[in-house]
């Protein structure tokens, strides 16, 4: 679908209504695990079916880093034409931009480029060059967290690709939760998946995968702040390598 520079406008239910839906969804999706199986919760497809039953396509957005298109593909199977939000920080790898274009071409989705208030040049003029190396938290806040917060104001629910195995900070990620900071329902349908599950799905459904993934980048962020990871290392250890920072702030 055509790349867009603005999210859809949506009529939103109140925060209290959405919070109640999130709490109910968390209970319902735990109960969907088949009796006698090892599963403790619903599958990704069941999670997305729950969203489809409780929200329209115009009320939903998928956040995607463009490491792969497994999550957009999963969601678009049941919510065709869904908005896929790409945080266009101005620092992305060329391979990431290529993947974004491929996702828009190959899937039934609507790409939305979410832009910061300032270009990189404008930010450099105000804060000095390479803010990402001097104050990465501030750089992420200005180029990722604040723009996403503004974009999500037009939706009732957003999907993320957060997985529990990625980092200790993500171990307890629920399938559905109330996102207090952004004021909407947050859904993590692949929380239980491993990195191999993600690649297996992408391969089986022939969805776009960022070329960097097969070149030592299991987690991909901005080019200046992302390094390749050796086999067996924490998949997110290449993000802000050498710094104490482990999260950009989107999922805290």
Secondary structure, DSSP 8 states (H G I E B T S, - for coil): ---BSS--------HHHHHHHHHHHHHHHHHTS-TTSS--S--HHHHHHHHHHHS-GGGEEEE--SSBSHHHHHHHHHSTTEEEEEEE-S---HHHHHHHHHHHHHSSEEEEEEE-SS-HHHHHHHH-S-HHHH-HHHHHIIIIIHHHHHHHTT-SEEE----GGG-GGGTT--SEEEETTTTEEEE-TTTT--HHHHHHHHHHHT--B-GGGGGT-SS---GGGB----TTS-TTTTBTTTSS----STT-
